[in-house]
Amino acid sequence: MNELLQTFITTWLPHNVQAAMLRLDRLHPEIQGNKWFKLKYNLEAAQQAGKRAILTFGGAYSNHIAATAAACRMAHWPCLAVIRGERPPVLSHTLAKAEADGMELLFISREAYRDKQQTDWAALFPDHYIVPEGGHNDLGARGCEDILDLAHTTYTHLFCAVGTGTTLAGLVNAGRGEIIGISALKGALSLQHDVQALLKPGHAANWRILHDYHEGGYGKINANVIGFMNDFFRQTGIPLDGVYTGKMMLAVKKLAETGYFPAGSQLLCIHTGGLQGNLSLAPGVLCF
Ligand SMILES: *Cc1c(COP(=O)(O)O)cnc(C)c1O
């Protein structure tokens, strides 16, 4: 299984640098990527707490919503998701699939969503176990520590894409070497603190978040990103998503081109999945 999950992509990089990609996109057809790792200990905790259902939060294209709906269907958990914005006449493919998986959708206005911390959801839904938006909590980070159990090579640099920072925190807690998160958000400098809050004392890794590779902001998928994703696929056979992993690998390429990696560096890039999000792109823009 490990061999299937890890692909060498060295020929794609210039200079004297080796790179491999850990293909979490191939873990499971529906719950791919990092989202399963963020959910697994949360679902266990829900069971231990004697809860009867799951409650979570997300937007119309959220990979977390997609993964939670599929995971709950398979584990026979009823689940409710609070969704940002009014219910549209036609649901996004993500929400349509989530509903088909049995997830109940509760639409609230964007303003109410932004202020959702002010609502006491636990009091409103006492039978529900609450998984925060994006799976961002200690148990989410703990699950992401297990990602590195699947890696079977040494590395000097570890890369992952950053949304809430939960995955990065898990990797820092379990990893070594230089761990670099590429932020998918524009100017989200508070991520530094969010990740720090999930770190174990005494972790050995040297980590940083790079903020200059969002290509216009969260969810903005410009022609540059699309062109890169197509090139990357032609050269490696690996599909990337436009929101996270496409921008992460574009950042790796730019860093390599500017000589960031000393000769002999061994990169391990985590493919955190998210391919369902590509369904929201116009048909035909991607070659895969
Ligand atoms: C959610 C997601 C991320 C971000 O993970 P965080 O733990 O929130 O930082 C990265 N890549 C993909 C494909 C995702 O779906």
The ligand as an SDF file (V2000), in Angstrom:
LIG
                    3D

 15 15  0  0  0  0  0  0  0  0999 V2000
   -8.7990   21.1890    3.9830 C   0  0  0  0  0  0  0  0  0  0  0  0
   -7.6200   21.0330    3.0660 C   0  0  0  0  0  0  0  0  0  0  0  0
   -6.3510   21.5310    3.3890 C   0  0  0  0  0  0  0  0  0  0  0  0
   -6.1050   22.3510    4.6110 C   0  0  0  0  0  0  0  0  0  0  0  0
   -5.9880   21.6070    5.7560 O   0  0  0  0  0  0  0  0  0  0  0  0
   -5.9190   22.3300    7.1700 P   0  0  0  0  0  0  0  0  0  0  0  0
   -5.7160   21.2330    8.1200 O   0  0  0  0  0  0  0  0  0  0  0  0
   -7.2400   23.0150    7.3710 O   0  0  0  0  0  0  0  0  0  0  0  0
   -4.8210   23.3330    7.1330 O   0  0  0  0  0  0  0  0  0  0  0  0
   -5.3160   21.2740    2.5310 C   0  0  0  0  0  0  0  0  0  0  0  0
   -5.5110   20.6040    1.3770 N   0  0  0  0  0  0  0  0  0  0  0  0
   -6.7040   20.1370    1.0160 C   0  0  0  0  0  0  0  0  0  0  0  0
   -6.8530   19.4530   -0.2860 C   0  0  0  0  0  0  0  0  0  0  0  0
   -7.8090   20.3330    1.8470 C   0  0  0  0  0  0  0  0  0  0  0  0
   -9.0170   19.8770    1.4740 O   0  0  0  0  0  0  0  0  0  0  0  0
  1  2  1  0
  2  3  1  0
  2 14  2  0
  3  4  1  0
  3 10  2  0
  4  5  1  0
  5  6  1  0
  6  7  2  0
  6  8  1  0
  6  9  1  0
 10 11  1  0
 11 12  2  0
 12 13  1  0
 12 14  1  0
 14 15  1  0
M  END
$$$$
